[in-house]
Amino acid sequence: MTCAAVAAAGLMTSAAAPDRPAEFACSARGGNYDEITHSGAGQAHRIRGTVMPLRYRVHDRSRPTATVQFRIRQPRGGVGLQLLRRGTTDRFDVTIVTAGSAGGRTSTKIGLLGLNQELAFELSARAGGQVSIQAGDRRVDLPVDVGTSPEISISCSTGAFRFRGLEWGGPPAS
């Protein structure tokens, strides 16, 4: 399903969660990217699903990546989960990434994933400035305030990745 088809169906742009889990077949030529977003006011505090790297492409300046993140409007930044191809191998580092408005970026490797292997994930934001990122059996809690209406971005670059079972909604309980 292309980004345009997902947007046309209203799956990622409506304020309400979908009736059934959504899928996103993300595919981008070398050096390019594809993305879908969800910005339902007050409803974008949780995203879960699975991601699977299907193939990578080669580009002289870009590495294959797949990213699920909360984009923060004020101050501008983001926090999320990223798969990043490891060198010239068929494996992907599973990383937690944060980016700030001043251009600062941190990444922490928490695992490794091969081609055609599926990884379950969940990102959730709680009141008081806490983000939890679950990737497989690993969980990381970060002191990040995403505000009252963060945008969810699901993207890929320089490869093909399948996102399945995508569900999003309001803040988790407690």
C-alpha positions as CSV (number, residue, x, y, z in Angstrom):
1,M,0.0,0.0,0.0
2,T,1.5,3.3,-1.0
3,C,1.6,6.4,1.2
4,A,-0.9,8.1,-1.0
5,A,-3.3,5.1,-0.8
6,V,-3.1,5.1,3.0
7,A,-3.7,8.9,3.2
8,A,-6.6,8.6,0.7
9,A,-8.2,5.9,2.8
10,G,-7.9,8.2,5.8
11,L,-6.2,5.5,7.9
12,M,-3.4,7.7,9.2
13,T,-5.0,11.1,9.1
14,S,-8.2,10.7,10.9
15,A,-8.4,11.6,14.6
16,A,-10.0,8.3,15.5
17,A,-8.1,5.0,15.6
18,P,-8.8,2.6,12.7
19,D,-11.5,-0.2,13.1
20,R,-8.8,-2.7,12.3
21,P,-5.0,-2.6,12.4
22,A,-3.5,-0.8,9.5
23,E,-0.6,-1.9,7.3
24,F,2.1,0.1,5.5
25,A,4.2,-1.4,2.8
26,C,7.0,1.2,2.9
27,S,9.3,1.2,0.0
28,A,11.9,3.8,-1.1
29,R,14.5,3.9,-3.8
30,G,18.1,4.5,-2.8
31,G,18.5,8.0,-1.2
32,N,14.7,8.5,-1.0
33,Y,12.1,8.0,1.7
34,D,8.5,7.2,2.2
35,E,6.4,8.2,5.1
36,I,2.9,8.2,6.7
37,T,1.9,10.3,9.6
38,H,-0.9,10.4,12.2
39,S,-1.7,13.7,14.0
40,G,-5.1,13.2,15.6
41,A,-5.3,15.9,18.3
42,G,-5.1,14.4,21.7
43,Q,-5.2,10.8,20.3
44,A,-1.6,10.2,19.3
45,H,0.0,9.0,22.5
46,R,0.5,5.4,21.6
47,I,1.5,3.4,18.5
48,R,2.1,-0.3,18.2
49,G,2.6,-2.9,15.5
50,T,5.4,-4.9,13.9
51,V,8.1,-4.0,11.4
52,M,10.0,-6.3,9.0
53,P,12.9,-5.4,6.8
54,L,12.2,-7.0,3.4
55,R,15.1,-5.7,1.2
56,Y,17.7,-2.9,1.2
57,R,19.0,-0.8,-1.6
58,V,22.4,0.7,-2.0
59,H,23.1,4.4,-2.1
60,D,26.4,6.3,-1.6
61,R,25.0,8.7,1.0
62,S,22.0,6.9,2.6
63,R,21.7,3.7,4.6
64,P,18.5,1.7,4.7
65,T,16.3,2.7,7.7
66,A,12.8,2.2,9.1
67,T,11.6,4.6,11.8
68,V,8.6,4.9,14.1
69,Q,8.6,8.1,16.1
70,F,6.8,10.8,18.1
71,R,7.5,14.1,16.5
72,I,7.5,16.9,19.0
73,R,6.3,20.3,17.9
74,Q,7.5,22.6,20.7
75,P,10.4,22.4,21.2
76,R,11.0,20.7,17.8
77,G,12.4,17.2,18.1
78,G,11.5,13.6,18.2
79,V,11.9,10.3,20.0
80,G,11.4,6.8,18.5
81,L,12.6,3.4,17.3
82,Q,14.8,3.0,14.3
83,L,16.1,0.0,12.3
84,L,19.4,0.9,10.6
85,R,21.3,-1.4,8.3
86,R,24.6,-2.5,9.8
87,G,27.4,-1.8,7.4
88,T,27.3,-4.1,4.4
89,T,25.5,-7.0,6.2
90,D,21.9,-8.2,5.9
91,R,21.3,-7.2,9.5
92,F,19.8,-4.1,11.1
93,D,20.7,-2.4,14.3
94,V,17.6,-1.8,16.5
95,T,18.1,1.6,18.0
96,I,16.3,4.2,20.2
97,V,16.8,7.6,18.8
98,T,16.1,11.1,20.1
99,A,16.6,14.4,18.3
100,G,16.4,17.9,19.7
101,S,15.7,21.3,18.3
102,A,19.3,22.3,18.5
103,G,20.3,19.5,16.1
104,G,21.5,17.2,18.9
105,R,20.8,13.5,18.2
106,T,21.4,10.4,20.4
107,S,21.0,6.8,19.5
108,T,21.3,3.7,21.7
109,K,21.5,0.2,20.1
110,I,19.2,-2.3,21.9
111,G,19.2,-5.2,19.5
112,L,19.9,-6.7,16.0
113,L,17.4,-7.9,13.4
114,G,17.9,-9.8,10.1
115,L,16.1,-9.5,6.8
116,N,12.6,-11.0,6.8
117,Q,12.5,-11.0,10.6
118,E,9.6,-9.3,12.3
119,L,9.9,-7.1,15.4
120,A,7.0,-6.1,17.6
121,F,7.1,-2.6,18.9
122,E,5.1,-0.1,21.0
123,L,5.8,3.5,21.7
124,S,3.7,5.2,24.4
125,A,3.8,8.6,26.1
126,R,2.5,9.3,29.6
127,A,1.7,12.6,31.2
128,G,4.5,14.1,33.2
129,G,7.1,13.6,30.4
130,Q,7.7,9.8,30.2
131,V,8.1,7.9,26.9
132,S,8.3,4.1,26.9
133,I,9.6,2.2,23.9
134,Q,9.1,-1.6,23.7
135,A,11.0,-3.4,20.9
136,G,10.6,-7.2,21.1
137,D,11.4,-8.1,24.7
138,R,13.4,-4.9,25.4
139,R,11.8,-1.8,27.0
140,V,13.4,1.6,27.4
141,D,11.8,4.4,29.5
142,L,12.9,8.0,28.6
143,P,12.3,11.3,30.3
144,V,10.8,13.0,27.2
145,D,7.7,15.2,27.2
146,V,6.0,14.9,23.8
147,G,3.3,17.5,24.7
148,T,-0.4,17.2,24.3
149,S,-0.6,16.3,20.6
150,P,2.5,14.6,19.2
151,E,2.6,13.6,15.6
152,I,3.3,9.9,14.9
153,S,5.6,9.3,11.9
154,I,6.3,5.9,10.3
155,S,8.9,6.1,7.5
156,C,11.6,4.2,5.6
157,S,14.5,5.1,3.4
158,T,16.6,3.2,0.9
159,G,14.8,-0.1,1.2
160,A,11.5,-1.9,1.7
161,F,9.9,-2.6,5.1
162,R,6.5,-4.0,6.1
163,F,4.7,-2.4,9.0
164,R,1.7,-4.5,10.1
165,G,-0.9,-4.5,12.9
166,L,-0.5,-0.7,13.3
167,E,-2.8,0.6,16.1
168,W,-2.7,4.0,17.7
169,G,-4.7,5.8,20.3
170,G,-4.9,8.0,23.3
171,P,-2.6,7.9,26.3
172,P,-2.2,4.6,28.1
173,A,-3.8,4.1,31.5
174,S,-1.7,5.1,34.5
